């Protein structure tokens, strides 16, 4: 075959096309060979793959009812199309901004309070040298994670009861009258966020502890020899090691900004605190399940999912440019 430099433009294009096809064929053959060599790993992966396909991707066709006036007897395909009518109705509703405000306020409150505390706890655990004491403290901080959500909310209601709650009994020692925490809208966000942080802080620190365990001890030894204090070693060795993990978890948290803890909010919600506790997820549940407005609730849920996906992509792009760490 003649060299590309001696061929006409048409022949050169044909030559390059054949080369690309040959390269693609070679890559495909190599990929199939690698799969054949590691077939056991793909067998292990198959159940998880099927789970996501069956329970997460196939049901996505149901999103069509967000653009239809869904009638169960007619089915998804038989129901009439209405376009963006349900989205327009939601955007122009009197409760739209209240739902958005409550959802964002609770999410940002949880992020500001809950994101740094597991990091601080992991750094503190890393500095504890007494093995017995360290294991004991870790057990105490991890334990709330294993408490059932229903039991947790029951404990919160019991502790904050204005008649028999230990919190009001303690406040009474200082002459502060009983406070109906669960009935006053102003207290809802604080109770939700701090109880959530208390339950998940210890468990969330495990990821950061794993990252800290990968630090070479010689770095700390060299820093100590150079005269670095404990605080300096934490600031210049431990925290930079945690930054990639922090960035990844921050991206994931931002990707779920509008998806606050639906079950816990629903259990803590009542008619008196509805002004500050009603969020998009509880509204979707109430509208779709209780009021059987399937198309309307699906449209609201789809709006929520699209905003979360957009935030995930945007924050991921910013993180990749700023820190060279990202999900993709």
Backbone bond lengths (Angstrom), bond angles and torsions (degrees), N, CA, C in turn:
res aa  C-N    CA-C-N  psi(-1)  N-CA   C-N-CA  omega(-1)  CA-C   N-CA-C  phi
1 X - - - 1.472 - - 1.524 109.58 -
2 X 1.331 114.51 138.17 1.462 118.53 -179.41 1.521 110.31 -69.92
3 X 1.348 115.67 154.07 1.461 119.97 177.27 1.513 108.67 -69.69
4 X 1.382 118.89 151.48 1.461 122.87 -178.07 1.515 113.22 -57.35
5 X 1.358 117.97 -28.12 1.471 120.39 -177.30 1.528 112.18 -68.68
6 X 1.359 118.83 -22.86 1.460 121.89 -177.54 1.534 112.12 -98.58
7 X 1.338 118.08 3.71 1.451 121.90 -178.52 1.520 110.77 -97.11
8 X 1.339 115.31 157.41 1.462 119.61 175.06 1.523 109.14 -72.36
9 X 1.347 115.43 172.20 1.469 119.42 -177.93 1.529 110.73 -62.47
10 X 1.340 117.57 -40.60 1.465 120.89 179.82 1.516 110.87 -64.91
11 X 1.340 115.51 -43.09 1.461 120.10 179.94 1.530 110.83 -67.60
12 X 1.342 115.63 -36.37 1.470 119.67 178.08 1.515 110.70 -63.39
13 X 1.354 116.73 -44.19 1.462 120.88 178.67 1.524 110.60 -61.29
14 X 1.337 115.80 -41.40 1.460 119.96 179.18 1.525 110.93 -65.15
15 X 1.338 114.94 -40.30 1.465 120.90 179.53 1.535 110.51 -62.30
16 X 1.338 116.10 -44.52 1.467 120.58 -179.87 1.525 111.16 -66.21
17 X 1.331 116.66 -38.62 1.460 120.72 179.46 1.524 110.67 -63.24
18 X 1.346 115.59 -43.14 1.457 119.56 178.36 1.522 111.23 -63.63
19 X 1.351 115.45 -38.65 1.464 119.45 178.56 1.525 111.62 -63.44
20 X 1.357 116.17 -42.71 1.472 120.59 179.29 1.522 111.00 -62.98
21 X 1.338 115.69 -42.32 1.456 119.42 178.77 1.521 111.31 -63.12
22 X 1.314 115.30 -40.23 1.470 119.37 179.65 1.525 110.88 -65.60
23 X 1.350 116.49 -40.71 1.466 120.54 179.15 1.531 111.03 -65.35
24 X 1.336 116.36 -42.57 1.463 120.05 178.53 1.523 111.07 -62.31
25 X 1.350 114.66 -42.42 1.461 119.16 179.29 1.523 111.11 -63.01
26 X 1.324 115.89 -39.60 1.467 120.67 179.48 1.530 110.79 -66.82
27 X 1.344 116.63 -41.84 1.478 120.21 178.84 1.525 110.04 -64.17
28 X 1.330 117.01 -42.30 1.452 120.83 179.94 1.527 110.84 -63.53
29 X 1.326 115.63 -41.19 1.468 119.57 179.07 1.521 110.92 -64.40
30 X 1.338 116.18 -40.81 1.464 120.72 179.69 1.526 110.86 -66.43
31 X 1.348 116.09 -39.29 1.455 120.15 179.85 1.525 110.51 -64.93
32 X 1.328 116.81 -43.60 1.461 120.20 178.65 1.525 111.36 -64.20
33 X 1.324 115.45 -35.81 1.465 119.89 178.33 1.526 110.40 -65.71
34 X 1.355 116.51 -41.90 1.463 120.38 178.84 1.528 110.80 -64.16
35 X 1.344 117.06 -39.88 1.459 120.89 178.61 1.526 110.24 -64.32
36 X 1.330 115.61 -42.22 1.467 119.77 179.92 1.523 111.47 -63.62
37 X 1.328 117.10 -35.93 1.462 121.32 -179.50 1.528 112.04 -72.97
38 X 1.352 116.54 -27.76 1.474 120.40 -177.29 1.525 111.11 -114.90
39 X 1.341 117.66 35.32 1.458 120.70 -173.76 1.522 112.30 -61.34
40 X 1.344 118.03 -29.84 1.463 119.87 -179.54 1.530 110.92 -62.16
41 X 1.348 117.24 -39.88 1.460 121.34 -179.98 1.525 111.22 -65.60
42 X 1.320 116.20 -37.52 1.470 119.89 179.58 1.525 111.12 -71.18
43 X 1.336 117.17 -29.74 1.467 119.95 175.26 1.525 109.57 -65.51
44 X 1.344 116.90 -40.84 1.461 120.69 177.36 1.529 110.93 -65.18
45 X 1.310 116.11 -33.55 1.468 121.03 -178.54 1.527 112.28 -76.01
46 X 1.333 117.15 -23.95 1.461 121.91 -173.03 1.534 114.10 -57.54
47 X 1.355 120.57 -45.94 1.479 119.01 -179.76 1.523 113.31 -58.98
48 X 1.328 117.22 -42.77 1.464 120.34 178.83 1.527 110.71 -65.02
49 X 1.335 115.87 -40.70 1.465 120.21 178.52 1.527 110.88 -61.71
50 X 1.334 116.53 -45.84 1.461 120.64 179.94 1.521 111.55 -65.19
51 X 1.328 116.21 -36.47 1.462 119.83 178.64 1.522 110.83 -59.00
52 X 1.329 116.79 -48.72 1.465 120.16 -177.91 1.534 111.02 -68.22
53 X 1.326 116.66 -37.30 1.465 118.77 179.71 1.528 110.68 -66.06
54 X 1.337 116.59 -46.21 1.469 120.79 -174.05 1.524 112.05 -73.71
55 X 1.334 116.71 -43.40 1.465 119.62 -171.65 1.531 114.32 -100.53
56 X 1.332 117.85 -11.61 1.465 119.51 -177.42 1.526 113.93 -120.09
57 X 1.318 117.99 -31.81 1.463 119.84 -175.89 1.533 112.95 -101.22
58 X 1.324 117.60 -46.35 1.468 119.49 179.62 1.533 111.81 -59.53
59 X 1.345 119.91 -41.41 1.479 119.26 179.44 1.528 114.15 -66.64
60 X 1.337 118.14 -8.69 1.465 119.35 -178.67 1.523 112.68 -62.47
61 X 1.340 116.94 -21.25 1.466 117.97 178.78 1.521 110.53 -61.65
62 X 1.339 117.04 -22.76 1.462 121.02 178.95 1.515 113.70 -66.18
63 X 1.342 117.23 -14.74 1.469 120.15 176.97 1.524 111.49 -64.14
64 X 1.314 116.86 -15.74 1.464 120.09 178.48 1.526 112.18 -58.02
65 X 1.328 117.16 -29.97 1.466 118.63 -176.50 1.524 111.83 -69.17
66 X 1.354 117.58 -12.32 1.462 119.63 174.18 1.524 111.02 -67.94
67 X 1.325 116.07 -19.83 1.467 121.00 -179.39 1.526 111.47 -110.72
68 X 1.344 116.04 13.74 1.463 120.73 -178.82 1.525 109.76 -131.57
69 X 1.325 115.13 162.68 1.464 120.60 169.49 1.521 106.22 -93.03
70 X 1.331 114.07 85.36 1.462 120.14 -168.98 1.527 111.80 -68.00
71 X 1.320 114.29 128.45 1.464 122.67 174.34 1.527 106.81 -122.42
72 X 1.343 118.33 116.24 1.472 120.19 -175.63 1.521 114.15 -52.64
73 X 1.320 117.81 -36.14 1.471 119.49 -178.07 1.520 112.23 -70.27
74 X 1.345 116.76 -24.67 1.467 120.49 179.67 1.531 111.79 -90.09
75 X 1.329 117.28 -19.39 1.458 120.52 -178.21 1.508 112.61 81.81
76 X 1.332 115.55 176.54 1.467 120.84 -177.31 1.523 110.87 -65.45
77 X 1.324 116.78 -47.07 1.465 120.29 -175.58 1.524 112.86 -77.64
78 X 1.325 116.90 -26.27 1.456 119.17 -177.71 1.521 114.47 -84.58
79 X 1.335 117.58 -16.96 1.461 120.98 -179.10 1.525 110.43 -71.70
80 X 1.350 117.44 146.80 1.479 120.29 -176.65 1.528 112.59 -72.81
81 X 1.342 115.67 146.18 1.458 121.80 176.84 1.526 110.34 -74.79
82 X 1.349 115.66 140.38 1.479 120.00 174.95 1.528 111.01 -127.81
83 X 1.331 117.40 3.18 1.466 120.72 178.90 1.517 112.13 66.99
84 X 1.343 116.50 -130.03 1.466 122.21 -176.03 1.532 111.99 -97.99
85 X 1.316 116.76 24.55 1.468 120.15 -176.29 1.523 112.03 -60.11
86 X 1.344 117.63 -44.02 1.466 120.17 -177.34 1.520 111.38 -68.59
87 X 1.337 117.18 -36.88 1.472 120.11 176.81 1.526 110.24 -63.49
88 X 1.331 116.24 -45.16 1.471 120.54 179.39 1.526 110.77 -61.57
89 X 1.311 116.26 -40.99 1.467 120.35 179.20 1.528 110.76 -62.56
90 X 1.339 116.18 -41.37 1.469 119.97 179.58 1.527 111.05 -67.51
91 X 1.342 117.52 -44.21 1.458 120.77 -178.36 1.529 112.34 -64.02
92 X 1.311 117.46 -28.72 1.460 121.25 -177.72 1.532 112.56 -98.46
93 X 1.318 117.28 3.40 1.461 119.89 -179.37 1.533 110.46 -74.46
94 X 1.323 116.79 155.20 1.464 121.66 -177.27 1.523 112.07 -71.02
95 X 1.346 117.56 -20.86 1.462 121.12 -177.50 1.534 112.36 -96.59
96 X 1.334 118.83 0.44 1.471 120.95 -175.95 1.526 111.49 -57.81
97 X 1.320 117.03 -54.21 1.463 119.77 -175.70 1.527 112.04 -69.54
98 X 1.322 117.75 -30.00 1.468 119.96 176.31 1.521 110.39 -64.46
99 X 1.340 116.84 -43.51 1.462 120.40 178.65 1.523 111.22 -64.43
100 X 1.337 116.64 -44.40 1.467 120.26 179.96 1.521 110.54 -63.11
101 X 1.343 116.35 -44.92 1.461 119.93 -178.64 1.529 111.39 -62.52
102 X 1.333 117.37 -48.17 1.466 120.36 -179.31 1.524 111.30 -61.65
103 X 1.342 116.18 -43.22 1.461 120.28 -178.46 1.520 111.17 -63.32
104 X 1.330 117.38 -47.41 1.461 120.91 -177.92 1.527 110.90 -68.62
105 X 1.322 117.46 -40.32 1.466 119.87 -179.53 1.524 111.53 -63.10
106 X 1.335 117.20 -44.74 1.464 120.12 179.10 1.526 110.52 -65.61
107 X 1.326 116.99 -41.57 1.471 120.95 -178.59 1.528 111.22 -65.13
108 X 1.327 116.75 -47.55 1.467 120.13 -179.76 1.523 111.08 -67.37
109 X 1.310 117.40 -38.75 1.464 121.73 176.47 1.527 109.63 -59.10
110 X 1.338 116.18 -46.98 1.473 120.63 178.67 1.522 111.24 -63.06
111 X 1.334 116.50 -38.26 1.459 120.43 -178.48 1.528 111.20 -69.21
112 X 1.326 117.01 -44.67 1.466 121.12 -177.93 1.527 111.11 -65.93
113 X 1.334 116.75 -41.47 1.465 120.29 -177.76 1.526 111.23 -84.90
114 X 1.324 116.54 -44.15 1.454 120.15 -171.03 1.509 115.95 -84.22
115 X 1.328 118.90 -23.08 1.462 119.20 -176.38 1.533 113.10 -72.37
116 X 1.342 120.28 -46.58 1.474 118.95 -176.42 1.523 114.02 -76.80
117 X 1.334 119.22 -24.70 1.465 120.35 -173.71 1.532 113.64 -63.72
118 X 1.347 120.80 -43.51 1.476 118.52 175.16 1.530 112.77 -60.95
119 X 1.316 117.49 -32.01 1.471 120.72 177.76 1.516 109.89 -66.27
120 X 1.335 115.49 -47.35 1.472 120.16 179.59 1.525 110.18 -62.03
121 X 1.340 116.47 -41.74 1.464 120.07 -179.91 1.525 111.21 -64.84
122 X 1.332 117.33 -40.70 1.467 120.52 178.84 1.533 110.73 -64.55
123 X 1.317 117.04 -41.62 1.465 120.57 177.70 1.524 110.92 -63.23
124 X 1.340 116.23 -38.10 1.468 119.91 178.53 1.525 110.79 -67.18
125 X 1.345 116.93 -45.12 1.466 120.44 177.90 1.525 111.21 -59.60
126 X 1.314 115.73 -38.03 1.465 119.97 -177.83 1.523 112.28 -65.27
127 X 1.332 116.44 -24.50 1.464 120.35 -178.65 1.519 112.83 -89.78
128 X 1.342 116.88 -11.21 1.466 119.97 179.66 1.524 109.27 -79.34
129 X 1.307 116.57 125.41 1.463 120.72 -176.84 1.524 112.73 -99.42
130 X 1.342 117.81 -25.59 1.461 121.73 179.75 1.528 109.16 -71.44
131 X 1.319 116.52 111.38 1.458 120.71 -175.06 1.518 113.84 -62.37
132 X 1.345 117.69 -43.85 1.468 121.06 -178.72 1.526 111.11 -64.71
133 X 1.327 116.57 -47.62 1.461 120.80 179.28 1.527 110.96 -63.80
134 X 1.328 116.41 -39.72 1.464 121.08 -179.30 1.522 110.83 -63.51
135 X 1.334 116.90 -44.78 1.467 120.51 179.58 1.528 111.04 -64.41
136 X 1.329 116.25 -38.19 1.453 120.21 179.40 1.520 112.40 -65.02
137 X 1.323 116.42 -45.26 1.468 120.60 -179.96 1.528 110.09 -66.04
138 X 1.328 117.35 -40.63 1.460 120.59 178.60 1.520 111.21 -62.40
139 X 1.324 117.07 -41.31 1.468 120.80 179.42 1.529 110.38 -62.27
140 X 1.335 115.99 -42.49 1.468 120.07 -179.19 1.527 110.66 -64.32
141 X 1.334 117.79 -40.17 1.466 120.35 -177.83 1.526 112.22 -78.59
142 X 1.337 118.39 -27.73 1.462 121.03 178.37 1.531 112.10 -78.37
143 X 1.332 116.67 -30.66 1.465 121.52 -170.71 1.530 114.28 -54.57
144 X 1.337 120.30 -43.28 1.470 119.05 -178.07 1.526 113.98 -58.46
145 X 1.330 117.48 -24.86 1.468 120.22 -179.59 1.520 111.45 -62.17
146 X 1.324 117.62 -28.23 1.463 121.53 -175.16 1.530 112.53 -92.26
147 X 1.320 117.16 3.00 1.460 120.19 176.24 1.524 108.76 -80.00
148 X 1.309 116.47 132.76 1.459 121.29 178.79 1.524 109.97 -57.42
149 X 1.338 115.39 144.31 1.466 120.49 -178.55 1.531 111.44 -61.69
150 X 1.323 116.57 -38.99 1.469 120.41 178.40 1.524 110.37 -64.87
151 X 1.338 115.76 -42.68 1.460 119.95 178.25 1.528 110.15 -64.64
152 X 1.330 116.64 -40.22 1.457 120.96 179.78 1.526 111.26 -60.35
153 X 1.327 116.79 -47.37 1.467 119.90 179.28 1.524 110.32 -64.94
154 X 1.324 117.39 -37.66 1.463 120.36 175.69 1.525 111.54 -60.42
155 X 1.338 116.72 -40.69 1.466 120.77 177.03 1.524 110.96 -64.13
156 X 1.334 116.48 -42.42 1.465 120.48 -179.98 1.529 110.50 -61.07
157 X 1.330 116.44 -46.12 1.467 120.71 -179.32 1.526 110.28 -64.05
158 X 1.344 116.74 -40.45 1.466 120.00 -179.52 1.527 111.32 -68.15
159 X 1.324 117.53 -43.40 1.465 120.87 -178.22 1.528 112.42 -66.95
160 X 1.348 116.16 -31.19 1.466 120.04 -175.27 1.522 113.16 -99.35
161 X 1.306 116.77 6.98 1.467 119.82 179.97 1.530 110.43 -60.10
162 X 1.337 118.74 133.36 1.468 120.08 -179.89 1.522 113.15 -69.14
163 X 1.347 118.16 -18.66 1.457 120.77 -179.49 1.528 112.55 -94.15
164 X 1.348 116.72 -48.69 1.463 119.84 -172.20 1.530 113.83 -121.09
165 X 1.323 118.52 1.48 1.464 120.84 -176.59 1.510 113.68 -71.15
166 X 1.331 116.86 140.50 1.464 120.35 -177.74 1.535 111.37 -69.38
167 X 1.337 117.49 -26.20 1.467 119.62 178.41 1.523 110.16 -65.75
168 X 1.318 117.60 -45.24 1.462 120.57 178.53 1.521 111.79 -70.17
169 X 1.338 116.90 -31.66 1.469 119.45 174.53 1.522 110.47 -63.20
170 X 1.340 115.96 -41.16 1.472 120.00 178.83 1.527 111.00 -66.22
171 X 1.352 116.55 -43.62 1.463 119.98 179.21 1.524 111.16 -64.03
172 X 1.345 116.73 -29.80 1.456 120.46 179.13 1.518 112.69 -65.02
173 X 1.344 117.14 -25.67 1.464 120.42 177.32 1.529 111.64 -64.33
174 X 1.331 117.02 -22.96 1.463 121.88 -179.67 1.535 111.60 -104.82
175 X 1.313 115.25 14.12 1.452 119.46 177.13 1.512 114.57 78.75
176 X 1.314 117.02 13.50 1.471 120.57 178.66 1.517 108.47 -90.52
177 X 1.327 115.81 124.85 1.457 120.91 -176.80 1.514 112.22 -65.08
178 X 1.316 117.67 162.48 1.476 120.18 179.12 1.523 111.61 -61.29
179 X 1.329 114.99 136.56 1.468 122.16 -179.57 1.520 108.86 -113.50
180 X 1.302 115.78 129.38 1.473 120.58 177.58 1.532 108.47 -84.67
181 X 1.343 116.04 77.17 1.465 121.39 -174.07 1.524 112.86 -55.51
182 X 1.324 116.83 -44.49 1.459 120.47 -174.25 1.527 112.97 -76.85
183 X 1.311 117.11 -10.35 1.466 120.37 -179.01 1.519 113.20 -103.53
184 X 1.333 116.82 -13.13 1.458 120.70 -178.47 1.527 109.44 -97.54
185 X 1.322 117.76 119.68 1.474 121.09 -176.56 1.528 113.62 -56.22
186 X 1.319 117.61 -33.30 1.463 120.16 -176.71 1.512 114.66 -65.50
187 X 1.336 117.52 -21.17 1.459 120.75 -177.99 1.528 113.14 -92.14
188 X 1.323 117.44 -14.88 1.465 119.76 -169.64 1.528 112.38 -59.04
189 X 1.325 118.15 -51.25 1.466 120.98 -174.92 1.532 111.46 -61.30
190 X 1.325 116.38 -42.25 1.467 119.86 -179.57 1.523 110.80 -64.72
191 X 1.330 117.09 -44.18 1.467 120.44 179.44 1.520 110.42 -62.87
192 X 1.317 116.64 -44.68 1.466 120.64 -179.37 1.526 111.16 -61.72
193 X 1.322 117.10 -49.01 1.467 121.22 -174.58 1.517 111.49 -66.76
194 X 1.328 118.22 -49.17 1.456 119.86 -174.31 1.526 111.98 -72.55
195 X 1.312 118.32 -33.06 1.469 118.95 174.51 1.517 110.39 -68.08
196 X 1.333 116.34 -35.30 1.467 120.76 178.02 1.527 110.73 -67.61
197 X 1.332 116.24 -40.75 1.463 120.68 178.36 1.520 110.23 -65.21
198 X 1.327 116.38 -42.92 1.466 119.76 179.33 1.524 111.38 -60.99
199 X 1.326 116.97 -39.19 1.458 120.54 -178.11 1.522 112.90 -74.37
200 X 1.325 117.99 -34.36 1.465 119.63 -173.09 1.506 116.77 -108.30
201 X 1.351 117.61 -6.45 1.463 120.29 -174.18 1.528 112.46 -62.07
202 X 1.334 117.12 -47.74 1.466 120.43 -178.23 1.511 112.21 -64.15
203 X 1.337 116.23 -42.24 1.465 120.33 179.65 1.522 110.75 -66.40
204 X 1.332 116.54 -39.26 1.460 119.95 179.98 1.514 113.54 -66.84
205 X 1.334 116.99 -23.72 1.468 119.80 -179.33 1.524 112.71 -74.14
206 X 1.353 117.54 -14.14 1.465 120.28 -176.91 1.530 110.60 -61.73
207 X 1.331 117.22 -40.80 1.466 120.56 -178.99 1.519 110.27 -61.93
208 X 1.318 116.42 -42.63 1.470 119.74 -179.92 1.535 111.11 -70.21
209 X 1.331 116.40 -34.25 1.464 119.42 176.22 1.521 110.45 -63.03
210 X 1.326 116.28 -39.18 1.464 120.20 178.31 1.521 110.75 -63.29
211 X 1.346 116.53 -39.69 1.468 119.88 178.66 1.522 110.63 -66.45
212 X 1.316 117.11 -40.09 1.475 120.62 179.98 1.523 112.13 -67.69
213 X 1.338 116.34 -29.97 1.470 119.09 -179.59 1.525 111.90 -67.67
214 X 1.338 117.33 -16.43 1.459 120.42 179.61 1.520 114.21 -86.56
215 X 1.325 117.46 -0.31 1.470 120.20 179.39 1.522 109.95 -74.18
216 X 1.300 116.05 133.61 1.467 121.30 178.00 1.531 109.20 -68.31
217 X 1.340 118.93 120.87 1.473 121.00 179.89 1.523 113.20 -57.01
218 X 1.337 116.91 -24.59 1.461 119.73 -179.47 1.527 112.00 -65.14
219 X 1.339 116.45 -26.27 1.466 118.93 176.83 1.523 110.52 -63.91
220 X 1.345 116.35 -44.21 1.458 120.09 179.10 1.529 110.81 -68.20
221 X 1.328 115.65 -38.05 1.465 118.87 179.03 1.518 110.85 -63.61
222 X 1.331 116.46 -43.80 1.471 119.97 179.41 1.528 110.75 -65.28
223 X 1.344 116.37 -39.72 1.464 119.63 179.36 1.525 110.74 -65.69
224 X 1.332 116.93 -38.31 1.463 120.73 178.93 1.528 110.77 -65.14
225 X 1.328 115.79 -42.27 1.465 120.24 177.60 1.529 111.26 -61.09
226 X 1.338 115.96 -35.83 1.464 120.52 179.44 1.522 113.09 -78.26
227 X 1.338 116.62 -1.01 1.460 120.05 175.92 1.509 115.03 93.77
228 X 1.322 118.23 13.60 1.465 120.52 179.98 1.521 110.15 -73.38
229 X 1.313 116.35 136.51 1.461 121.70 177.17 1.527 109.58 -77.80
230 X 1.338 115.85 173.50 1.467 119.69 179.01 1.519 110.59 -62.02
231 X 1.323 118.03 -43.57 1.458 121.63 179.84 1.530 111.54 -62.88
232 X 1.320 116.44 -38.37 1.468 120.16 178.85 1.522 111.07 -67.11
233 X 1.331 116.65 -37.95 1.465 119.54 178.31 1.530 111.30 -68.46
234 X 1.327 116.59 -38.12 1.464 120.04 176.28 1.531 110.12 -63.14
235 X 1.334 115.81 -44.30 1.464 120.42 -175.02 1.530 112.61 -71.21
236 X 1.330 116.87 -39.42 1.467 120.29 -173.33 1.528 114.54 -98.67
237 X 1.342 118.35 -12.67 1.467 120.34 -179.52 1.530 110.97 -119.09
238 X 1.330 116.88 -55.00 1.469 120.00 -174.02 1.530 113.00 -69.40
239 X 1.335 115.54 -50.08 1.466 118.55 -176.10 1.533 111.89 -64.27
240 X 1.359 120.32 -45.79 1.472 118.39 176.27 1.535 113.31 -58.00
241 X 1.332 116.76 -31.11 1.464 119.98 177.11 1.526 111.32 -67.21
242 X 1.323 116.70 -33.15 1.460 121.43 -178.17 1.524 113.72 -81.58
243 X 1.334 117.07 -15.76 1.468 120.22 -173.42 1.529 112.98 -56.05
244 X 1.342 121.23 -48.23 1.478 119.44 179.09 1.527 112.97 -58.58
245 X 1.335 116.96 -41.92 1.466 120.37 177.73 1.517 110.64 -64.78
246 X 1.328 116.82 -41.43 1.462 121.19 178.69 1.522 110.99 -61.35
247 X 1.323 116.99 -41.90 1.468 120.96 -178.77 1.525 110.67 -64.49
248 X 1.335 116.74 -45.59 1.469 120.68 -179.48 1.523 110.73 -61.58
249 X 1.331 117.33 -46.15 1.462 120.26 -179.12 1.524 111.44 -68.33
250 X 1.324 116.77 -33.18 1.467 119.85 177.36 1.530 110.36 -66.21
251 X 1.321 116.61 -41.34 1.473 120.45 177.65 1.528 110.06 -60.61
252 X 1.333 116.81 -44.69 1.463 120.39 179.87 1.525 111.45 -64.60
253 X 1.334 116.66 -39.27 1.461 120.06 178.45 1.525 111.06 -65.09
254 X 1.318 116.68 -41.04 1.464 119.72 178.71 1.522 110.71 -67.59
255 X 1.336 117.28 -31.59 1.455 120.63 177.74 1.516 113.29 -67.87
256 X 1.318 116.90 -17.33 1.463 120.75 176.57 1.513 111.91 -115.28
257 X 1.329 116.56 30.34 1.467 121.27 -174.24 1.523 112.11 -58.46
258 X 1.332 117.49 -39.90 1.459 120.37 -177.63 1.527 112.72 -92.93
259 X 1.334 116.56 1.66 1.468 120.10 -179.23 1.529 109.38 -105.70
260 X 1.312 116.42 72.28 1.459 120.80 -179.84 1.522 109.41 -76.48
261 X 1.352 115.66 169.95 1.456 120.48 -175.99 1.516 113.52 -62.30
262 X 1.304 116.07 93.53 1.468 122.40 -174.93 1.520 112.49 -60.70
263 X 1.324 117.78 -49.25 1.461 120.98 -173.59 1.525 111.69 -64.71
264 X 1.325 115.68 -44.16 1.465 118.86 -178.16 1.518 111.22 -66.75
265 X 1.338 116.75 -42.41 1.462 119.91 178.29 1.519 110.27 -62.08
266 X 1.326 117.50 -41.68 1.458 121.07 -179.34 1.522 110.85 -63.05
267 X 1.340 117.29 -38.92 1.460 120.68 179.97 1.532 111.97 -71.62
268 X 1.325 116.96 -30.98 1.464 120.84 -179.15 1.525 112.29 -87.71
269 X 1.306 116.64 -11.91 1.464 121.36 -172.87 1.533 111.41 -77.51
270 X 1.331 115.22 143.10 1.461 121.18 171.80 1.526 108.60 -148.50
271 X 1.309 116.70 174.07 1.464 120.61 -175.23 1.526 112.66 -62.74
272 X 1.343 117.57 -26.46 1.460 120.42 -175.60 1.527 112.98 -81.81
273 X 1.339 118.01 -28.58 1.468 119.85 -179.43 1.522 113.10 -105.51
274 X 1.340 116.14 12.88 1.461 120.68 -175.83 1.528 113.09 -60.30
275 X 1.325 117.77 -28.82 1.468 120.78 -178.03 1.518 112.56 -59.61
276 X 1.334 117.70 -33.09 1.465 120.79 -177.84 1.529 112.92 -112.37
277 X 1.321 118.14 -8.03 1.470 120.02 -175.64 1.525 113.64 -103.75
278 X 1.322 117.37 -14.72 1.469 119.12 -177.45 1.523 110.00 -78.05
279 X 1.332 116.23 118.09 1.463 122.33 -179.11 1.527 108.80 -121.80
280 X 1.318 116.19 177.60 1.469 120.30 -175.08 1.524 111.55 -59.82
281 X 1.333 117.39 -43.76 1.466 120.16 -176.20 1.529 111.94 -66.16
282 X 1.326 118.42 -39.49 1.463 119.82 177.75 1.526 110.84 -70.82
283 X 1.324 116.25 -33.35 1.459 119.79 177.14 1.536 110.62 -65.68
284 X 1.346 116.64 -41.12 1.473 120.73 177.87 1.524 110.23 -62.18
285 X 1.329 116.97 -43.71 1.473 120.70 178.51 1.524 110.94 -61.89
286 X 1.317 116.63 -47.63 1.464 120.24 -176.85 1.533 111.54 -65.80
287 X 1.342 115.74 -40.84 1.463 119.91 -178.14 1.524 112.13 -73.71
288 X 1.338 116.13 -43.03 1.456 119.89 -175.31 1.512 114.07 -80.42
289 X 1.336 118.03 -47.40 1.460 121.40 -174.38 1.525 111.71 -85.73
290 X 1.319 117.16 -47.35 1.458 120.19 -175.57 1.528 112.49 -80.78
291 X 1.350 116.25 -42.82 1.470 119.70 -177.75 1.528 113.13 -94.93
292 X 1.321 117.51 -2.18 1.480 124.91 178.23 1.536 113.22 53.59
293 X 1.330 117.07 33.29 1.466 120.42 173.56 1.532 107.30 -94.35
294 X 1.326 115.75 76.46 1.455 121.73 -169.29 1.532 112.50 -63.70
295 X 1.298 118.06 -45.95 1.464 120.96 -177.50 1.529 110.98 -66.00
296 X 1.311 115.79 -43.21 1.464 120.45 -178.12 1.525 110.92 -64.22
297 X 1.327 116.70 -46.67 1.466 119.93 -179.03 1.527 111.05 -67.08
298 X 1.328 117.69 -34.88 1.468 120.30 176.82 1.521 111.06 -65.37
299 X 1.325 117.25 -39.00 1.465 120.96 177.79 1.525 110.73 -63.25
300 X 1.330 117.12 -42.16 1.471 120.69 178.89 1.528 110.07 -65.84
301 X 1.332 116.62 -43.11 1.460 119.93 178.09 1.519 112.50 -63.91
302 X 1.338 117.01 -37.49 1.460 120.85 177.97 1.530 110.81 -66.69
303 X 1.319 116.17 -40.02 1.472 120.04 175.13 1.521 110.73 -58.41
304 X 1.323 116.88 -45.05 1.461 122.35 178.43 1.528 110.87 -59.72
305 X 1.344 117.04 -45.63 1.463 121.47 -178.12 1.526 111.77 -66.38
306 X 1.327 117.40 -39.12 1.469 120.63 -179.78 1.529 110.75 -65.54
307 X 1.332 116.82 -42.15 1.469 120.01 178.41 1.523 110.28 -63.46
308 X 1.325 117.74 -43.06 1.469 121.05 178.48 1.526 111.49 -61.87
309 X 1.337 116.08 -42.84 1.464 119.93 179.49 1.525 110.88 -64.33
310 X 1.335 116.77 -41.17 1.464 120.52 179.06 1.526 110.89 -63.95
311 X 1.331 116.96 -42.16 1.472 120.41 178.05 1.526 110.92 -63.52
312 X 1.330 116.78 -39.86 1.466 120.43 179.06 1.518 111.04 -60.60
313 X 1.328 117.00 -46.04 1.466 121.48 -179.14 1.524 110.94 -65.67
314 X 1.335 116.95 -44.63 1.468 121.29 -177.48 1.525 110.96 -64.40
315 X 1.344 116.68 -49.37 1.466 120.30 -178.90 1.520 110.71 -65.42
316 X 1.328 117.66 -36.22 1.458 120.77 177.32 1.530 111.36 -63.23
317 X 1.335 116.75 -41.87 1.458 120.60 179.00 1.523 111.14 -65.06
318 X 1.332 116.50 -42.22 1.468 120.27 179.04 1.523 110.34 -63.81
319 X 1.341 116.62 -43.32 1.465 120.47 -179.79 1.521 111.55 -63.84
320 X 1.332 116.54 -38.70 1.470 119.84 -179.66 1.518 111.61 -64.84
321 X 1.341 116.34 -36.42 1.460 119.99 -179.28 1.531 112.11 -77.30
322 X 1.331 115.45 -34.24 1.467 119.85 -174.67 1.524 113.41 -86.21
323 X 1.336 116.35 -38.68 1.471 118.89 -172.05 1.518 114.31 -123.19
324 X 1.334 118.23 -3.06 1.457 122.62 -177.49 1.533 112.26 63.65
325 X 1.334 116.85 16.78 1.458 121.83 176.44 1.513 108.57 -122.60
326 X 1.338 116.97 128.88 1.454 119.82 -178.03 1.529 109.37 -159.98
327 X 1.339 115.35 170.96 1.463 119.99 178.14 1.513 111.65 -73.65
328 X 1.340 117.12 -32.66 1.464 120.96 178.27 1.507 109.19 -149.38
